[in-house]
Amino acid sequence: MKKTLALVLALVMVLGLVACGGSKPAATTPTAAPAAPAAAPAEQPAEQPAEEPAAEPAVCVAMVTDYGDITDQSFNQTTYEACKAYCEANGLKFSYYKPASDSDDDRVASIELAIDEGYNVIVMPGYAFAAAIAKTAPEYDDVTFIALDVSEYDLTTAGLDPLPANLYSAVYQEELCGYMAGYAAVKLGYTKLGYLGGMAVPAVVRYGYGFVQGADAAAAETGADVEIKYVYGNQFFGDADITAYMDTWYAAGTEVVFACGGGIYSSAAEAAAKVEGGKVIGVDVDQAATIDGLYGEGLTVTSAMKGLGATVNAMLAKVVAGTFEGGKVENLGLVSAVPEENFVQIAGSTQFGEGFTRADYEALVADMFAGNVTVSNDIESEPAVTAVTVDYQGNIK
């Protein structure tokens, strides 16, 4: 009786480890089988029920951070919050991992640690994951990889060609929401603009060049004399040196700076808060609550946003439904004339005014969707302008 009970308990323990994230059962020493009972009258063997098909493994989601942390008020935080909210709402196991350093080896180590701990869906924000994806996605072909802002060029340059069926990546048409932000700023009456990019990677350049094109179009319509200062901080976080650089801009008359690159917004916001009327434009997500809460009410004119959360929700839903399709990179932008239905837009917290109303924004998006307004995504050369003056200042560092 005790042996029978022990076997039952052991079986229960093994079954309890089937869900994702469980440890492998420890090895045990087999015990001798119980003696065979006395022979019984022969019986016809009972018909055995058909075996149940093996259950699909549970979906367990891990997010691995890029350069920053999940409190960067930008790319990492938005991705983390979207993953966490989706998993909580759908009863899925979720965790996040932060690499020990900004290196391919440490990104690979974090991905492999997540997989070793039972996670079978890995979400990664940022182009810097290209090499880590190239190393891990082919090796772990039973794991689903979802990347945000990792282009096909990034992946093939890292040696991943063709793209494996377990990988999906979304890139965004940042030039479109950058255009909206630049257009809105000039229409709202700002004529001394600045663009502070993080590192000059494709997404950041598209934001900036779109911003220049939008400001140029609005200046042409209004006849305003618009100047734009343009620089890269060469990093994705603010510091004393970049803040000092922004101080010189605002002191010289710059009214609003589009800060584009993770936590680098902090330097622009800190400098803007020191001068009367200083403003900033946020990026990736609606940063108004964060920036205004930290540096001063009403500091944020608008934010140029892309649908990171919407992408996470859509792709995790496909994984859960069994309809995930990988082996591709999708370029997401406008899918509707309705602003909120698009993967690129400006924030609902935009400080709309007489020069640029909510209705004006809706009309702009409708024209862009219809093809009446076009925006170049060429990042190899500076955009042609006719109505603004742009001072390209290179890198701060």
ZAMARGU-4260 file (C-alpha; in steps of 0.2 Angstrom, whole numbers, plus 5000, padded with zeros to 4 digits):
<rodrens>
0) 5000/5000/5000 | 5014/5012/5004 | 5023/5009/4988 | 5007/5011/4978 | 5004/5028/4987
5) 5022/5033/4984 | 5020/5030/4965 | 5004/5040/4964 | 5013/5055/4973 | 5028/5054/4961
10) 5016/5054/4946 | 5007/5069/4953 | 5023/5078/4955 | 5029/5075/4937 | 5013/5081/4930
15) 5014/5097/4940 | 5030/5101/4931 | 5023/5100/4914 | 5018/5119/4914 | 5031/5131/4907
20) 5044/5137/4919 | 5045/5121/4929 | 5062/5113/4933 | 5066/5096/4927 | 5062/5082/4939
25) 5077/5076/4949 | 5084/5059/4944 | 5078/5045/4956 | 5084/5027/4959 | 5072/5015/4952
30) 5065/5003/4966 | 5061/4984/4963 | 5045/4980/4956 | 5032/4972/4967 | 5030/4953/4966
35) 5018/4947/4953 | 5001/4942/4960 | 4995/4924/4959 | 4989/4919/4942 | 4971/4923/4939
40) 4958/4916/4927 | 4962/4922/4909 | 4951/4936/4903 | 4950/4945/4887 | 4960/4961/4887
45) 4948/4976/4890 | 4948/4988/4875 | 4960/5002/4878 | 4954/5020/4876 | 4962/5030/4863
50) 4977/5040/4869 | 4973/5059/4871 | 4984/5070/4860 | 4998/5079/4869 | 4993/5095/4876
55) 5001/5111/4868 | 5014/5119/4879 | 5008/5134/4889 | 5013/5151/4882 | 5026/5159/4893
60) 5032/5176/4888 | 5049/5184/4893 | 5054/5202/4888 | 5072/5206/4887 | 5077/5224/4888
65) 5087/5235/4876 | 5100/5248/4882 | 5088/5255/4895 | 5077/5248/4909 | 5059/5246/4911
70) 5058/5263/4919 | 5065/5273/4904 | 5048/5280/4900 | 5050/5275/4882 | 5054/5260/4872
75) 5058/5247/4885 | 5045/5253/4898 | 5031/5253/4884 | 5035/5236/4878 | 5037/5229/4896
80) 5020/5236/4901 | 5011/5230/4886 | 5018/5212/4888 | 5014/5212/4907 | 4996/5219/4904
85) 4992/5206/4891 | 4999/5191/4900 | 4990/5196/4916 | 4974/5198/4907 | 4976/5181/4898
90) 4983/5171/4913 | 5000/5169/4905 | 5016/5168/4914 | 5027/5183/4911 | 5044/5189/4917
95) 5058/5201/4910 | 5076/5200/4909 | 5089/5214/4909 | 5106/5210/4901 | 5121/5213/4912
100) 5129/5225/4899 | 5126/5232/4882 | 5134/5218/4873 | 5128/5205/4861 | 5135/5191/4872
105) 5125/5197/4887 | 5109/5199/4876 | 5111/5181/4870 | 5114/5176/4889 | 5098/5184/4894
110) 5088/5176/4880 | 5096/5159/4884 | 5092/5161/4902 | 5074/5165/4899 | 5073/5149/4887
115) 5081/5138/4900 | 5069/5144/4913 | 5054/5139/4902 | 5049/5154/4892 | 5044/5150/4875
120) 5040/5167/4868 | 5054/5181/4868 | 5050/5199/4865 | 5064/5211/4861 | 5063/5229/4858
125) 5077/5238/4848 | 5089/5236/4833 | 5103/5231/4845 | 5095/5213/4846 | 5099/5209/4828
130) 5115/5199/4832 | 5108/5190/4847 | 5093/5185/4837 | 5104/5179/4823 | 5113/5168/4836
135) 5098/5161/4845 | 5082/5160/4834 | 5089/5146/4822 | 5096/5137/4837 | 5079/5137/4847
140) 5067/5134/4833 | 5053/5129/4845 | 5053/5146/4853 | 5044/5161/4846 | 5054/5177/4844
145) 5045/5194/4843 | 5056/5209/4839 | 5052/5227/4838 | 5061/5239/4827 | 5074/5226/4821
150) 5074/5228/4802 | 5078/5215/4789 | 5094/5225/4785 | 5099/5223/4803 | 5095/5205/4803
155) 5104/5200/4787 | 5119/5211/4791 | 5120/5200/4807 | 5120/5184/4796 | 5102/5179/4797
160) 5097/5175/4780 | 5084/5169/4776 | 5073/5174/4791 | 5068/5159/4801 | 5049/5154/4803
165) 5049/5157/4822 | 5054/5176/4820 | 5043/5191/4817 | 5049/5209/4818 | 5040/5225/4816
170) 5048/5241/4810 | 5039/5258/4810 | 5037/5272/4798 | 5044/5285/4811 | 5046/5298/4797
175) 5027/5299/4797 | 5024/5303/4815 | 5040/5314/4815 | 5032/5324/4801 | 5016/5326/4811
180) 5025/5333/4826 | 5035/5345/4816 | 5020/5351/4806 | 5010/5353/4823 | 5024/5363/4831
185) 5025/5376/4817 | 5006/5377/4815 | 5005/5381/4834 | 5017/5395/4832 | 5034/5389/4836
190) 5048/5395/4825 | 5064/5391/4834 | 5064/5372/4834 | 5077/5359/4839 | 5080/5340/4836
195) 5090/5330/4849 | 5092/5312/4843 | 5100/5298/4853 | 5111/5288/4842 | 5110/5290/4823
200) 5102/5273/4820 | 5089/5272/4806 | 5073/5274/4817 | 5080/5290/4825 | 5085/5297/4809
205) 5068/5294/4801 | 5060/5303/4816 | 5072/5318/4813 | 5070/5319/4795 | 5051/5317/4796
210) 5051/5331/4809 | 5061/5343/4797 | 5049/5339/4782 | 5034/5342/4793 | 5040/5359/4799
215) 5045/5364/4782 | 5028/5360/4775 | 5019/5370/4789 | 5031/5384/4786 | 5028/5385/4768
220) 5009/5386/4772 | 5010/5399/4785 | 5025/5409/4778 | 5034/5408/4795 | 5053/5410/4796
225) 5057/5394/4805 | 5075/5388/4811 | 5079/5371/4816 | 5095/5365/4826 | 5098/5347/4823
230) 5110/5336/4834 | 5113/5318/4840 | 5119/5315/4858 | 5127/5298/4852 | 5118/5289/4867
235) 5101/5284/4873 | 5101/5293/4890 | 5103/5311/4896 | 5118/5317/4906 | 5126/5334/4912
240) 5135/5336/4895 | 5120/5335/4885 | 5110/5345/4897 | 5123/5359/4895 | 5122/5358/4876
245) 5103/5360/4877 | 5105/5374/4889 | 5114/5384/4876 | 5100/5381/4863 | 5086/5387/4874
250) 5097/5402/4880 | 5099/5407/4862 | 5080/5406/4859 | 5076/5388/4855 | 5057/5386/4860
255) 5054/5368/4858 | 5066/5352/4856 | 5060/5336/4849 | 5070/5324/4860 | 5071/5307/4852
260) 5081/5292/4860 | 5076/5283/4875 | 5080/5293/4891 | 5089/5307/4882 | 5073/5317/4884
265) 5078/5321/4902 | 5092/5333/4896 | 5080/5342/4884 | 5067/5343/4898 | 5079/5349/4911
270) 5085/5363/4900 | 5068/5368/4894 | 5062/5369/4912 | 5075/5383/4916 | 5068/5395/4903
275) 5051/5404/4902 | 5041/5395/4889 | 5053/5381/4885 | 5045/5366/4878 | 5049/5348/4872
280) 5041/5335/4861 | 5041/5317/4867 | 5044/5301/4857 | 5038/5283/4855 | 5024/5285/4868
285) 5014/5299/4876 | 5027/5306/4887 | 5017/5321/4893 | 5013/5314/4910 | 5030/5309/4914
290) 5039/5324/4908 | 5027/5337/4915 | 5027/5327/4931 | 5045/5328/4933 | 5050/5345/4925
295) 5035/5356/4925 | 5016/5357/4920 | 5013/5360/4902 | 5031/5357/4896 | 5026/5344/4883
300) 5018/5351/4867 | 5015/5333/4859 | 5024/5316/4857 | 5027/5307/4841 | 5022/5289/4844
305) 5022/5272/4837 | 5011/5257/4841 | 5023/5247/4852 | 5009/5241/4863 | 4997/5238/4849
310) 5010/5227/4840 | 5014/5217/4856 | 4995/5214/4859 | 4992/5208/4841 | 5007/5197/4840
315) 5004/5188/4857 | 4986/5186/4853 | 4992/5177/4837 | 5004/5166/4847 | 4990/5161/4859
320) 4977/5158/4845 | 4990/5147/4835 | 4990/5159/4820 | 5007/5166/4822 | 5016/5169/4806
325) 5035/5172/4806 | 5049/5173/4794 | 5045/5191/4790 | 5048/5209/4795 | 5033/5221/4793
330) 5034/5239/4790 | 5019/5247/4800 | 5012/5264/4798 | 4996/5271/4792 | 4981/5259/4790
335) 4967/5271/4792 | 4962/5289/4790 | 4957/5288/4808 | 4972/5294/4819 | 4970/5282/4833
340) 4969/5267/4822 | 4987/5269/4815 | 5003/5262/4821 | 5011/5280/4820 | 5002/5295/4827
345) 5004/5310/4839 | 4998/5310/4857 | 4981/5313/4862 | 4988/5325/4875 | 4994/5336/4861
350) 4992/5355/4866 | 4980/5358/4852 | 4977/5377/4849 | 4970/5389/4836 | 4984/5386/4824
355) 4982/5367/4825 | 4966/5360/4831 | 4961/5342/4833 | 4951/5344/4817 | 4967/5350/4808
360) 4976/5334/4814 | 4962/5323/4808 | 4963/5331/4791 | 4982/5330/4790 | 4981/5311/4794
365) 4967/5309/4781 | 4978/5318/4768 | 4993/5307/4772 | 4983/5291/4771 | 4975/5296/4755
370) 4993/5300/4748 | 4990/5319/4746 | 5004/5322/4758 | 5020/5311/4756 | 5035/5310/4767
375) 5052/5303/4761 | 5060/5289/4771 | 5077/5292/4763 | 5090/5292/4777 | 5105/5293/4766
380) 5103/5311/4763 | 5096/5326/4772 | 5079/5330/4767 | 5076/5344/4754 | 5068/5359/4762
385) 5061/5376/4754 | 5054/5386/4769 | 5065/5381/4784 | 5083/5383/4788 | 5092/5368/4796
390) 5108/5369/4806 | 5115/5351/4806 | 5127/5350/4821 | 5133/5332/4820 | 5136/5323/4837
395) 5138/5331/4854 | 5150/5317/4859
</rodrens>
